[in-house]
Amino acid sequence: MRRLLFKNLVRRSVTEPRPDPGDAALAELAGQLDRAARRVLGHSLAIREVDAGSCNGCELEIHALSNAFYDLERFGLRFVASPRHADVLLVTGPIAKNMREALLRTYNATPDPKWVVAVGDCAIDGGTFAESYAVEGGVSRIVPVDLHIRGCPPTPEQLLKGLIALLEQ
Ligand code: SF4
C-alpha cells in the first residue's frame, strides 16, 4: 500500500496535454461553420443529438465540441434539448430496434428545413454491430440522411468539416 501511494505521488500525469486554446485551424473551421449557418439559416446552428444505440464513442467526440478543450459555443454552435428547436439532427449508432420509434418521432418533431447527419461508421451501415439481431443497420433505413460523417469515431475536426460541407452544399 505504501509502495502504491509513493508510486502515485511521483508518477507523472498520464492525461494528454490540452490543445492550444489559440488553435488557429480549429478557430477558422468553427468561424467558417458559424458564417455558413448565418448565411443559410440567418442564425447560428442548433443541433439535436440522437444516440440511437451507439457505444458512446461518437458521443464523446460530439460532446468534445462544447467541452472546455474546444468550447465551440463561443462560435455560436448550440446543442439544443428539443428537436423543435433544431436545424440539424446528429444521429449516432446502428439504430437499435428499440430506438427506431424514438428516432422517427424526433425527426417528425424537427421543423423544416432540417438536415440529418449520420455520424460514425455504425450510423452508415451498422458498422461493427451490423450483424446483430437488435439493430436496424443504419440511419438511412429509418429517415432520409443528408450527410454521412465516417469514422469510428470521427474527430471533432471531422465533425466540423462535415457540418460546413452540409451547409455549403
Ligand atoms: S462508429 Fe465506432 S465509436 Fe461510433 S458508435 Fe459505432 S463503434 Fe462506437
Backbone and ligand atoms as CSV (ligand in chain L), in Angstrom:
chain,resi,resn,atom,element,x,y,z
A,1,MET,N,N,0.828,-1.208,0.000
A,1,MET,CA,C,0.000,0.000,0.000
A,1,MET,C,C,0.864,1.260,0.000
A,2,ARG,N,N,1.928,1.201,0.873
A,2,ARG,CA,C,2.809,2.369,0.940
A,2,ARG,C,C,3.534,2.572,-0.395
A,3,ARG,N,N,3.907,1.414,-1.001
A,3,ARG,CA,C,4.618,1.494,-2.274
A,3,ARG,C,C,3.723,2.104,-3.360
A,4,LEU,N,N,2.456,1.689,-3.354
A,4,LEU,CA,C,1.498,2.203,-4.351
A,4,LEU,C,C,1.288,3.704,-4.165
A,5,LEU,N,N,1.178,4.110,-2.889
A,5,LEU,CA,C,0.987,5.535,-2.597
A,5,LEU,C,C,2.184,6.344,-3.088
A,6,PHE,N,N,3.375,5.836,-2.823
A,6,PHE,CA,C,4.584,6.550,-3.246
A,6,PHE,C,C,4.658,6.625,-4.771
A,7,LYS,N,N,4.315,5.478,-5.421
A,7,LYS,CA,C,4.368,5.437,-6.883
A,7,LYS,C,C,3.435,6.489,-7.479
A,8,ASN,N,N,2.239,6.606,-6.912
A,8,ASN,CA,C,1.272,7.573,-7.447
A,8,ASN,C,C,1.684,9.014,-7.175
A,9,LEU,N,N,2.422,9.216,-6.092
A,9,LEU,CA,C,2.869,10.572,-5.768
A,9,LEU,C,C,3.933,11.056,-6.749
A,10,VAL,N,N,4.791,10.148,-7.186
A,10,VAL,CA,C,5.900,10.575,-8.050
A,10,VAL,C,C,5.610,10.390,-9.536
A,11,ARG,N,N,4.500,9.651,-9.849
A,11,ARG,CA,C,4.207,9.384,-11.264
A,11,ARG,C,C,3.740,10.655,-11.967
A,12,ARG,N,N,4.176,10.815,-13.218
A,12,ARG,CA,C,3.747,11.984,-13.979
A,12,ARG,C,C,2.326,11.778,-14.493
A,13,SER,N,N,1.686,12.846,-14.872
A,13,SER,CA,C,0.318,12.777,-15.367
A,13,SER,C,C,0.246,11.909,-16.622
A,14,VAL,N,N,-0.812,11.102,-16.733
A,14,VAL,CA,C,-0.962,10.264,-17.925
A,14,VAL,C,C,-1.990,10.855,-18.886
A,15,THR,N,N,-2.557,11.994,-18.552
A,15,THR,CA,C,-3.527,12.609,-19.463
A,15,THR,C,C,-2.808,13.325,-20.596
A,16,GLU,N,N,-3.536,13.503,-21.708
A,16,GLU,CA,C,-2.952,14.209,-22.847
A,16,GLU,C,C,-2.913,15.699,-22.536
A,17,PRO,N,N,-1.913,16.395,-23.071
A,17,PRO,CA,C,-1.897,17.851,-22.868
A,17,PRO,C,C,-3.091,18.485,-23.550
A,18,ARG,N,N,-3.641,19.540,-22.970
A,18,ARG,CA,C,-4.803,20.178,-23.581
A,18,ARG,C,C,-4.391,20.884,-24.867
A,19,PRO,N,N,-5.313,20.954,-25.859
A,19,PRO,CA,C,-4.971,21.635,-27.105
A,19,PRO,C,C,-4.702,23.103,-26.855
A,20,ASP,N,N,-3.936,23.680,-27.752
A,20,ASP,CA,C,-3.651,25.105,-27.669
A,20,ASP,C,C,-4.955,25.886,-27.811
A,21,PRO,N,N,-5.336,26.700,-26.795
A,21,PRO,CA,C,-6.609,27.418,-26.881
A,21,PRO,C,C,-6.670,28.353,-28.078
A,22,GLY,N,N,-5.495,28.710,-28.588
A,22,GLY,CA,C,-5.481,29.596,-29.749
A,22,GLY,C,C,-5.305,28.835,-31.042
A,23,ASP,N,N,-5.696,27.555,-31.065
A,23,ASP,CA,C,-5.547,26.729,-32.266
A,23,ASP,C,C,-6.229,27.416,-33.453
A,24,ALA,N,N,-5.407,27.973,-34.341
A,24,ALA,CA,C,-5.941,28.803,-35.425
A,24,ALA,C,C,-6.782,27.985,-36.397
A,25,ALA,N,N,-6.357,26.754,-36.697
A,25,ALA,CA,C,-7.089,25.941,-37.675
A,25,ALA,C,C,-8.485,25.623,-37.162
A,26,LEU,N,N,-8.561,25.265,-35.882
A,26,LEU,CA,C,-9.862,24.929,-35.298
A,26,LEU,C,C,-10.761,26.165,-35.241
A,27,ALA,N,N,-10.194,27.284,-34.834
A,27,ALA,CA,C,-10.982,28.524,-34.759
A,27,ALA,C,C,-11.488,28.915,-36.147
A,28,GLU,N,N,-10.649,28.706,-37.171
A,28,GLU,CA,C,-11.057,29.044,-38.536
A,28,GLU,C,C,-12.216,28.141,-38.977
A,29,LEU,N,N,-12.108,26.844,-38.644
A,29,LEU,CA,C,-13.184,25.912,-39.013
A,29,LEU,C,C,-14.491,26.310,-38.337
A,30,ALA,N,N,-14.418,26.594,-37.034
A,30,ALA,CA,C,-15.623,26.949,-36.291
A,30,ALA,C,C,-16.222,28.259,-36.792
A,31,GLY,N,N,-15.345,29.228,-37.091
A,31,GLY,CA,C,-15.818,30.512,-37.620
A,31,GLY,C,C,-16.490,30.328,-38.968
A,32,GLN,N,N,-15.901,29.447,-39.804
A,32,GLN,CA,C,-16.465,29.147,-41.132
A,32,GLN,C,C,-17.866,28.533,-40.985
A,33,LEU,N,N,-17.992,27.636,-40.010
A,33,LEU,CA,C,-19.294,26.999,-39.786
A,33,LEU,C,C,-20.330,28.031,-39.348
A,34,ASP,N,N,-19.926,28.916,-38.461
A,34,ASP,CA,C,-20.854,29.946,-37.976
A,34,ASP,C,C,-21.288,30.863,-39.121
A,35,ARG,N,N,-20.338,31.264,-39.961
A,35,ARG,CA,C,-20.688,32.142,-41.090
A,35,ARG,C,C,-21.631,31.434,-42.054
A,36,ALA,N,N,-21.346,30.142,-42.327
A,36,ALA,CA,C,-22.213,29.386,-43.245
A,36,ALA,C,C,-23.615,29.257,-42.657
A,37,ALA,N,N,-23.709,28.986,-41.352
A,37,ALA,CA,C,-25.022,28.835,-40.711
A,37,ALA,C,C,-25.803,30.140,-40.772
A,38,ARG,N,N,-25.119,31.250,-40.517
A,38,ARG,CA,C,-25.821,32.551,-40.526
A,38,ARG,C,C,-26.271,32.920,-41.937
A,39,ARG,N,N,-25.451,32.537,-42.936
A,39,ARG,CA,C,-25.833,32.844,-44.309
A,39,ARG,C,C,-27.048,32.010,-44.731
A,40,VAL,N,N,-27.044,30.717,-44.379
A,40,VAL,CA,C,-28.101,29.814,-44.834
A,40,VAL,C,C,-29.350,29.918,-43.958
A,41,LEU,N,N,-29.144,30.009,-42.657
A,41,LEU,CA,C,-30.277,29.942,-41.726
A,41,LEU,C,C,-30.645,31.295,-41.125
A,42,GLY,N,N,-29.701,32.231,-41.158
A,42,GLY,CA,C,-29.954,33.536,-40.535
A,42,GLY,C,C,-29.665,33.530,-39.049
A,43,HIS,N,N,-29.179,32.434,-38.540
A,43,HIS,CA,C,-28.808,32.358,-37.124
A,43,HIS,C,C,-27.770,31.252,-36.955
A,44,SER,N,N,-27.233,31.126,-35.739
A,44,SER,CA,C,-26.230,30.087,-35.519
A,44,SER,C,C,-26.890,28.701,-35.525
A,45,LEU,N,N,-26.062,27.714,-35.707
A,45,LEU,CA,C,-26.568,26.359,-35.918
A,45,LEU,C,C,-27.047,25.718,-34.610
A,46,ALA,N,N,-28.268,25.159,-34.646
A,46,ALA,CA,C,-28.807,24.456,-33.478
A,46,ALA,C,C,-28.854,22.958,-33.787
A,47,ILE,N,N,-28.248,22.195,-32.921
A,47,ILE,CA,C,-28.083,20.751,-33.168
A,47,ILE,C,C,-28.769,19.943,-32.082
A,48,ARG,N,N,-29.521,18.938,-32.509
A,48,ARG,CA,C,-30.080,17.955,-31.564
A,48,ARG,C,C,-29.349,16.648,-31.822
A,49,GLU,N,N,-28.745,16.113,-30.783
A,49,GLU,CA,C,-28.019,14.861,-30.935
A,49,GLU,C,C,-28.942,13.706,-30.562
A,50,VAL,N,N,-28.921,12.649,-31.372
A,50,VAL,CA,C,-29.741,11.463,-31.075
A,50,VAL,C,C,-28.818,10.250,-31.014
A,51,ASP,N,N,-28.711,9.675,-29.847
A,51,ASP,CA,C,-27.948,8.438,-29.683
A,51,ASP,C,C,-28.904,7.284,-29.930
A,52,ALA,N,N,-28.737,6.637,-31.079
A,52,ALA,CA,C,-29.657,5.561,-31.436
A,52,ALA,C,C,-28.982,4.200,-31.291
A,53,GLY,N,N,-28.265,4.049,-30.193
A,53,GLY,CA,C,-27.672,2.747,-29.892
A,53,GLY,C,C,-26.168,2.697,-30.066
A,54,SER,N,N,-25.503,3.856,-29.990
A,54,SER,CA,C,-24.051,3.852,-30.181
A,54,SER,C,C,-23.342,3.301,-28.946
A,55,CYS,N,N,-22.028,3.081,-29.105
A,55,CYS,CA,C,-21.224,2.611,-27.968
A,55,CYS,C,C,-20.798,3.783,-27.095
A,56,ASN,N,N,-21.191,4.995,-27.497
A,56,ASN,CA,C,-20.877,6.259,-26.826
A,56,ASN,C,C,-19.524,6.839,-27.211
A,57,GLY,N,N,-18.783,6.134,-28.051
A,57,GLY,CA,C,-17.531,6.695,-28.549
A,57,GLY,C,C,-17.799,7.938,-29.386
A,58,CYS,N,N,-18.814,7.874,-30.246
A,58,CYS,CA,C,-19.148,9.045,-31.071
A,58,CYS,C,C,-19.627,10.194,-30.192
A,59,GLU,N,N,-20.383,9.874,-29.127
A,59,GLU,CA,C,-20.870,10.939,-28.230
A,59,GLU,C,C,-19.706,11.671,-27.557
A,60,LEU,N,N,-18.677,10.909,-27.199
A,60,LEU,CA,C,-17.530,11.564,-26.550
A,60,LEU,C,C,-16.937,12.629,-27.462
A,61,GLU,N,N,-16.851,12.318,-28.756
A,61,GLU,CA,C,-16.282,13.295,-29.702
A,61,GLU,C,C,-17.257,14.445,-29.949
A,62,ILE,N,N,-18.548,14.137,-30.020
A,62,ILE,CA,C,-19.538,15.211,-30.215
A,62,ILE,C,C,-19.554,16.128,-28.994
A,63,HIS,N,N,-19.540,15.541,-27.809
A,63,HIS,CA,C,-19.520,16.362,-26.597
A,63,HIS,C,C,-18.258,17.211,-26.524
A,64,ALA,N,N,-17.183,16.689,-27.099
A,64,ALA,CA,C,-15.921,17.435,-27.059
A,64,ALA,C,C,-16.049,18.787,-27.743
A,65,LEU,N,N,-16.990,18.903,-28.684
A,65,LEU,CA,C,-17.156,20.189,-29.376
A,65,LEU,C,C,-17.499,21.311,-28.406
A,66,SER,N,N,-18.200,20.974,-27.320
A,66,SER,CA,C,-18.575,22.048,-26.395
A,66,SER,C,C,-17.894,21.920,-25.037
A,67,ASN,N,N,-16.893,21.052,-24.935
A,67,ASN,CA,C,-16.216,20.976,-23.637
A,67,ASN,C,C,-15.158,22.074,-23.503
A,68,ALA,N,N,-14.466,22.060,-22.381
A,68,ALA,CA,C,-13.521,23.150,-22.114
A,68,ALA,C,C,-12.339,23.142,-23.078
A,69,PHE,N,N,-12.079,21.996,-23.721
A,69,PHE,CA,C,-10.979,21.930,-24.688
A,69,PHE,C,C,-11.306,22.745,-25.938
A,70,TYR,N,N,-12.467,22.474,-26.519
A,70,TYR,CA,C,-12.811,23.081,-27.814
A,70,TYR,C,C,-13.722,24.295,-27.661
A,71,ASP,N,N,-14.694,24.209,-26.753
A,71,ASP,CA,C,-15.556,25.335,-26.405
A,71,ASP,C,C,-16.121,26.037,-27.648
A,72,LEU,N,N,-16.775,25.253,-28.510
A,72,LEU,CA,C,-17.229,25.839,-29.765
A,72,LEU,C,C,-18.514,26.645,-29.644
A,73,GLU,N,N,-19.097,26.667,-28.464
A,73,GLU,CA,C,-20.271,27.534,-28.289
A,73,GLU,C,C,-19.884,28.993,-28.460
A,74,ARG,N,N,-18.583,29.277,-28.274
A,74,ARG,CA,C,-18.148,30.675,-28.472
A,74,ARG,C,C,-18.318,31.093,-29.921
A,75,PHE,N,N,-18.443,30.109,-30.850
A,75,PHE,CA,C,-18.661,30.436,-32.258
A,75,PHE,C,C,-20.137,30.274,-32.645
A,76,GLY,N,N,-20.999,30.068,-31.671
A,76,GLY,CA,C,-22.422,30.012,-31.977
A,76,GLY,C,C,-22.983,28.614,-32.125
A,77,LEU,N,N,-22.130,27.599,-32.130
A,77,LEU,CA,C,-22.639,26.231,-32.252
A,77,LEU,C,C,-23.408,25.865,-30.989
A,78,ARG,N,N,-24.695,25.471,-31.145
A,78,ARG,CA,C,-25.512,25.200,-29.959
A,78,ARG,C,C,-26.114,23.816,-30.030
A,79,PHE,N,N,-26.042,23.100,-28.895
A,79,PHE,CA,C,-26.772,21.841,-28.790
A,79,PHE,C,C,-28.063,22.147,-28.055
A,80,VAL,N,N,-29.187,21.703,-28.616
A,80,VAL,CA,C,-30.477,22.023,-28.014
A,80,VAL,C,C,-31.133,20.750,-27.484
A,81,ALA,N,N,-31.998,20.932,-26.485
A,81,ALA,CA,C,-32.609,19.781,-25.824
A,81,ALA,C,C,-33.826,19.260,-26.576
A,82,SER,N,N,-34.447,20.126,-27.363
A,82,SER,CA,C,-35.670,19.702,-28.045
A,82,SER,C,C,-35.481,19.704,-29.554
A,83,PRO,N,N,-35.986,18.690,-30.242
A,83,PRO,CA,C,-35.904,18.702,-31.715
A,83,PRO,C,C,-36.676,19.867,-32.325
A,84,ARG,N,N,-37.631,20.414,-31.581
A,84,ARG,CA,C,-38.410,21.547,-32.108
A,84,ARG,C,C,-37.565,22.800,-32.280
A,85,HIS,N,N,-36.400,22.825,-31.647
A,85,HIS,CA,C,-35.508,23.984,-31.749
A,85,HIS,C,C,-34.309,23.708,-32.652
A,86,ALA,N,N,-34.298,22.551,-33.300
A,86,ALA,CA,C,-33.079,22.126,-34.003
A,86,ALA,C,C,-33.140,22.374,-35.507
A,87,ASP,N,N,-31.947,22.620,-36.078
A,87,ASP,CA,C,-31.793,22.672,-37.532
A,87,ASP,C,C,-31.237,21.348,-38.049
A,88,VAL,N,N,-30.398,20.744,-37.224
A,88,VAL,CA,C,-29.689,19.532,-37.641
A,88,VAL,C,C,-29.864,18.442,-36.589
A,89,LEU,N,N,-30.140,17.222,-37.063
A,89,LEU,CA,C,-30.116,16.073,-36.166
A,89,LEU,C,C,-28.817,15.328,-36.410
A,90,LEU,N,N,-28.008,15.201,-35.369
A,90,LEU,CA,C,-26.792,14.385,-35.461
A,90,LEU,C,C,-27.145,13.033,-34.886
A,91,VAL,N,N,-27.148,11.998,-35.711
A,91,VAL,CA,C,-27.589,10.680,-35.245
A,91,VAL,C,C,-26.414,9.709,-35.219
A,92,THR,N,N,-26.234,9.066,-34.094
A,92,THR,CA,C,-25.148,8.088,-33.953
A,92,THR,C,C,-25.730,6.702,-33.706
A,93,GLY,N,N,-24.892,5.693,-33.960
A,93,GLY,CA,C,-25.272,4.327,-33.632
A,93,GLY,C,C,-25.890,3.590,-34.803
A,94,PRO,N,N,-25.987,2.278,-34.665
A,94,PRO,CA,C,-26.504,1.432,-35.748
A,94,PRO,C,C,-28.032,1.396,-35.799
A,95,ILE,N,N,-28.684,2.191,-34.994
A,95,ILE,CA,C,-30.146,2.263,-34.813
A,95,ILE,C,C,-30.655,0.963,-34.192
A,96,ALA,N,N,-30.572,0.950,-32.882
A,96,ALA,CA,C,-31.129,-0.182,-32.140
A,96,ALA,C,C,-32.627,-0.249,-32.429
A,97,LYS,N,N,-33.148,-1.452,-32.505
A,97,LYS,CA,C,-34.574,-1.593,-32.860
A,97,LYS,C,C,-35.472,-0.817,-31.898
A,98,ASN,N,N,-35.080,-0.768,-30.624
A,98,ASN,CA,C,-35.936,-0.038,-29.682
A,98,ASN,C,C,-35.723,1.476,-29.739
A,99,MET,N,N,-34.835,1.960,-30.615
A,99,MET,CA,C,-34.690,3.404,-30.825
A,99,MET,C,C,-35.334,3.863,-32.136
A,100,ARG,N,N,-35.836,2.921,-32.916
A,100,ARG,CA,C,-36.427,3.246,-34.218
A,100,ARG,C,C,-37.564,4.262,-34.071
A,101,GLU,N,N,-38.487,3.966,-33.175
A,101,GLU,CA,C,-39.659,4.829,-32.985
A,101,GLU,C,C,-39.229,6.205,-32.461
A,102,ALA,N,N,-38.274,6.210,-31.519
A,102,ALA,CA,C,-37.802,7.485,-30.945
A,102,ALA,C,C,-37.147,8.341,-32.018
A,103,LEU,N,N,-36.387,7.719,-32.903
A,103,LEU,CA,C,-35.734,8.475,-33.974
A,103,LEU,C,C,-36.783,9.053,-34.932
A,104,LEU,N,N,-37.755,8.238,-35.282
A,104,LEU,CA,C,-38.813,8.712,-36.181
A,104,LEU,C,C,-39.577,9.884,-35.571
A,105,ARG,N,N,-39.906,9.763,-34.299
A,105,ARG,CA,C,-40.639,10.852,-33.624
A,105,ARG,C,C,-39.790,12.119,-33.560
A,106,THR,N,N,-38.495,11.942,-33.279
A,106,THR,CA,C,-37.600,13.105,-33.219
A,106,THR,C,C,-37.521,13.773,-34.582
A,107,TYR,N,N,-37.405,12.961,-35.622
A,107,TYR,CA,C,-37.338,13.502,-36.991
A,107,TYR,C,C,-38.623,14.279,-37.309
A,108,ASN,N,N,-39.757,13.685,-36.994
A,108,ASN,CA,C,-41.035,14.340,-37.310
A,108,ASN,C,C,-41.256,15.610,-36.489
A,109,ALA,N,N,-40.641,15.673,-35.315
A,109,ALA,CA,C,-40.810,16.859,-34.453
A,109,ALA,C,C,-39.881,18.001,-34.841
A,110,THR,N,N,-38.902,17.730,-35.706
A,110,THR,CA,C,-37.951,18.772,-36.099
A,110,THR,C,C,-38.544,19.593,-37.243
A,111,PRO,N,N,-38.585,20.922,-37.096
A,111,PRO,CA,C,-39.216,21.737,-38.149
A,111,PRO,C,C,-38.368,21.781,-39.426
A,112,ASP,N,N,-39.033,21.959,-40.556
A,112,ASP,CA,C,-38.332,22.161,-41.836
A,112,ASP,C,C,-37.841,23.601,-41.910
A,113,PRO,N,N,-36.750,23.928,-42.601
A,113,PRO,CA,C,-35.850,22.954,-43.217
A,113,PRO,C,C,-34.987,22.268,-42.161
A,114,LYS,N,N,-34.711,21.004,-42.373
A,114,LYS,CA,C,-33.904,20.264,-41.404
A,114,LYS,C,C,-32.951,19.347,-42.164
A,115,TRP,N,N,-31.862,19.040,-41.505
A,115,TRP,CA,C,-30.889,18.114,-42.089
A,115,TRP,C,C,-30.633,16.997,-41.086
A,116,VAL,N,N,-30.345,15.830,-41.658
A,116,VAL,CA,C,-29.962,14.687,-40.826
A,116,VAL,C,C,-28.535,14.297,-41.177
A,117,VAL,N,N,-27.694,14.238,-40.158
A,117,VAL,CA,C,-26.303,13.834,-40.358
A,117,VAL,C,C,-26.079,12.533,-39.600
A,118,ALA,N,N,-25.664,11.497,-40.332
A,118,ALA,CA,C,-25.344,10.214,-39.710
A,118,ALA,C,C,-23.874,10.249,-39.313
A,119,VAL,N,N,-23.622,10.133,-38.025
A,119,VAL,CA,C,-22.251,10.286,-37.509
A,119,VAL,C,C,-21.672,8.924,-37.112
A,120,GLY,N,N,-20.517,8.604,-37.698
A,120,GLY,CA,C,-19.818,7.374,-37.331
A,120,GLY,C,C,-20.163,6.221,-38.269
A,121,ASP,N,N,-19.267,5.257,-38.326
A,121,ASP,CA,C,-19.455,4.121,-39.240
A,121,ASP,C,C,-20.708,3.315,-38.914
A,122,CYS,N,N,-21.066,3.229,-37.643
A,122,CYS,CA,C,-22.267,2.474,-37.269
A,122,CYS,C,C,-23.521,3.094,-37.876
A,123,ALA,N,N,-23.555,4.415,-37.895
A,123,ALA,CA,C,-24.751,5.115,-38.370
A,123,ALA,C,C,-24.917,4.975,-39.886
A,124,ILE,N,N,-23.837,4.584,-40.565
A,124,ILE,CA,C,-23.911,4.446,-42.021
A,124,ILE,C,C,-24.523,3.098,-42.397
A,125,ASP,N,N,-23.965,2.022,-41.839
A,125,ASP,CA,C,-24.471,0.698,-42.245
A,125,ASP,C,C,-24.504,-0.307,-41.092
A,126,GLY,N,N,-24.484,0.176,-39.878
A,126,GLY,CA,C,-24.479,-0.729,-38.733
A,126,GLY,C,C,-23.079,-0.962,-38.187
A,127,GLY,N,N,-22.067,-0.705,-39.022
A,127,GLY,CA,C,-20.678,-0.824,-38.595
A,127,GLY,C,C,-20.384,-2.151,-37.914
A,128,THR,N,N,-19.758,-2.061,-36.791
A,128,THR,CA,C,-19.332,-3.263,-36.076
A,128,THR,C,C,-20.517,-4.059,-35.508
A,129,PHE,N,N,-21.698,-3.404,-35.445
A,129,PHE,CA,C,-22.895,-4.084,-34.914
A,129,PHE,C,C,-23.823,-4.580,-36.023
A,130,ALA,N,N,-23.371,-4.509,-37.269
A,130,ALA,CA,C,-24.260,-4.758,-38.418
A,130,ALA,C,C,-24.947,-6.120,-38.372
A,131,GLU,N,N,-24.263,-7.112,-37.834
A,131,GLU,CA,C,-24.833,-8.463,-37.848
A,131,GLU,C,C,-25.791,-8.721,-36.692
A,132,SER,N,N,-25.928,-7.769,-35.798
A,132,SER,CA,C,-26.744,-8.009,-34.605
A,132,SER,C,C,-28.235,-8.077,-34.933
A,133,TYR,N,N,-28.936,-8.965,-34.249
A,133,TYR,CA,C,-30.392,-9.079,-34.422
A,133,TYR,C,C,-31.114,-7.851,-33.879
A,134,ALA,N,N,-30.411,-7.051,-33.052
A,134,ALA,CA,C,-31.070,-5.970,-32.319
A,134,ALA,C,C,-30.969,-4.621,-33.008
A,135,VAL,N,N,-30.367,-4.575,-34.205
A,135,VAL,CA,C,-30.189,-3.275,-34.851
A,135,VAL,C,C,-30.839,-3.239,-36.227
A,136,GLU,N,N,-31.160,-2.004,-36.657
A,136,GLU,CA,C,-31.759,-1.812,-37.984
A,136,GLU,C,C,-30.677,-1.754,-39.064
A,137,GLY,N,N,-29.485,-1.251,-38.694
A,137,GLY,CA,C,-28.379,-1.266,-39.653
A,137,GLY,C,C,-28.132,0.027,-40.394
A,138,GLY,N,N,-28.346,1.169,-39.744
A,138,GLY,CA,C,-28.027,2.449,-40.392
A,138,GLY,C,C,-29.182,3.426,-40.339
A,139,VAL,N,N,-28.828,4.717,-40.263
A,139,VAL,CA,C,-29.845,5.761,-40.116
A,139,VAL,C,C,-30.750,5.851,-41.345
A,140,SER,N,N,-30.144,5.675,-42.540
A,140,SER,CA,C,-30.920,5.874,-43.774
A,140,SER,C,C,-32.015,4.840,-43.948
A,141,ARG,N,N,-32.003,3.787,-43.160
A,141,ARG,CA,C,-33.102,2.813,-43.232
A,141,ARG,C,C,-34.361,3.337,-42.544
A,142,ILE,N,N,-34.202,4.400,-41.743
A,142,ILE,CA,C,-35.339,4.917,-40.973
A,142,ILE,C,C,-35.748,6.304,-41.433
A,143,VAL,N,N,-34.759,7.194,-41.604
A,143,VAL,CA,C,-35.065,8.572,-42.024
A,143,VAL,C,C,-34.077,8.977,-43.133
A,144,PRO,N,N,-34.463,9.953,-43.993
A,144,PRO,CA,C,-33.532,10.381,-45.036
A,144,PRO,C,C,-32.292,11.052,-44.449
A,145,VAL,N,N,-31.146,10.709,-44.994
A,145,VAL,CA,C,-29.876,11.241,-44.479
A,145,VAL,C,C,-29.278,12.204,-45.502
A,146,ASP,N,N,-28.862,13.372,-45.043
A,146,ASP,CA,C,-28.266,14.369,-45.930
A,146,ASP,C,C,-26.754,14.257,-45.997
A,147,LEU,N,N,-26.149,13.732,-44.935
A,147,LEU,CA,C,-24.680,13.649,-44.923
A,147,LEU,C,C,-24.237,12.526,-43.999
A,148,HIS,N,N,-23.205,11.809,-44.444
A,148,HIS,CA,C,-22.569,10.811,-43.587
A,148,HIS,C,C,-21.201,11.326,-43.175
A,149,ILE,N,N,-20.887,11.218,-41.917
A,149,ILE,CA,C,-19.527,11.549,-41.470
A,149,ILE,C,C,-18.902,10.249,-40.973
A,150,ARG,N,N,-17.930,9.771,-41.747
A,150,ARG,CA,C,-17.311,8.488,-41.416
A,150,ARG,C,C,-16.346,8.622,-40.239
A,151,GLY,N,N,-15.988,7.480,-39.686
A,151,GLY,CA,C,-15.013,7.461,-38.598
A,151,GLY,C,C,-15.530,6.609,-37.467
A,152,CYS,N,N,-14.626,6.074,-36.691
A,152,CYS,CA,C,-15.038,5.231,-35.565
A,152,CYS,C,C,-14.154,5.527,-34.363
A,153,PRO,N,N,-14.435,6.631,-33.688
A,153,PRO,CA,C,-15.403,7.678,-34.024
A,153,PRO,C,C,-14.744,8.782,-34.848
A,154,PRO,N,N,-15.547,9.655,-35.502
A,154,PRO,CA,C,-14.953,10.820,-36.164
A,154,PRO,C,C,-14.444,11.817,-35.121
A,155,THR,N,N,-13.405,12.538,-35.472
A,155,THR,CA,C,-12.837,13.532,-34.542
A,155,THR,C,C,-13.685,14.806,-34.558
A,156,PRO,N,N,-13.531,15.671,-33.562
A,156,PRO,CA,C,-14.252,16.950,-33.588
A,156,PRO,C,C,-13.971,17.743,-34.873
A,157,GLU,N,N,-12.743,17.694,-35.369
A,157,GLU,CA,C,-12.425,18.418,-36.614
A,157,GLU,C,C,-13.218,17.835,-37.783
A,158,GLN,N,N,-13.306,16.503,-37.842
A,158,GLN,CA,C,-14.082,15.876,-38.925
A,158,GLN,C,C,-15.557,16.245,-38.822
A,159,LEU,N,N,-16.057,16.332,-37.589
A,159,LEU,CA,C,-17.463,16.723,-37.390
A,159,LEU,C,C,-17.691,18.138,-37.905
A,160,LEU,N,N,-16.773,19.042,-37.568
A,160,LEU,CA,C,-16.910,20.430,-38.022
A,160,LEU,C,C,-16.863,20.522,-39.539
A,161,LYS,N,N,-15.907,19.808,-40.154
A,161,LYS,CA,C,-15.787,19.838,-41.612
A,161,LYS,C,C,-17.058,19.294,-42.258
A,162,GLY,N,N,-17.630,18.248,-41.663
A,162,GLY,CA,C,-18.859,17.684,-42.202
A,162,GLY,C,C,-20.009,18.673,-42.132
A,163,LEU,N,N,-20.138,19.369,-41.006
A,163,LEU,CA,C,-21.232,20.343,-40.853
A,163,LEU,C,C,-21.069,21.509,-41.824
A,164,ILE,N,N,-19.819,21.932,-42.044
A,164,ILE,CA,C,-19.576,23.011,-43.018
A,164,ILE,C,C,-19.982,22.539,-44.412
A,165,ALA,N,N,-19.568,21.316,-44.764
A,165,ALA,CA,C,-19.916,20.779,-46.093
A,165,ALA,C,C,-21.433,20.697,-46.248
A,166,LEU,N,N,-22.111,20.342,-45.172
A,166,LEU,CA,C,-23.583,20.235,-45.222
A,166,LEU,C,C,-24.208,21.576,-45.532
A,167,LEU,N,N,-23.743,22.620,-44.853
A,167,LEU,CA,C,-24.355,23.943,-45.045
A,167,LEU,C,C,-23.957,24.562,-46.378
A,168,GLU,N,N,-22.826,24.146,-46.921
A,168,GLU,CA,C,-22.371,24.774,-48.165
A,168,GLU,C,C,-22.781,24.007,-49.401
A,169,GLN,N,N,-23.424,22.854,-49.228
A,169,GLN,CA,C,-23.786,22.070,-50.421
A,169,GLN,C,C,-25.003,22.663,-51.122
L,1,SF4,S1,S,-18.863,4.387,-35.043
L,1,SF4,FE1,FE,-17.413,3.492,-33.578
L,1,SF4,S2,S,-17.359,4.979,-31.884
L,1,SF4,FE2,FE,-19.202,5.430,-33.084
L,1,SF4,S3,S,-20.845,4.259,-32.099
L,1,SF4,FE3,FE,-20.001,2.952,-33.719
L,1,SF4,S4,S,-18.436,1.680,-32.692
L,1,SF4,FE4,FE,-18.899,3.427,-31.340
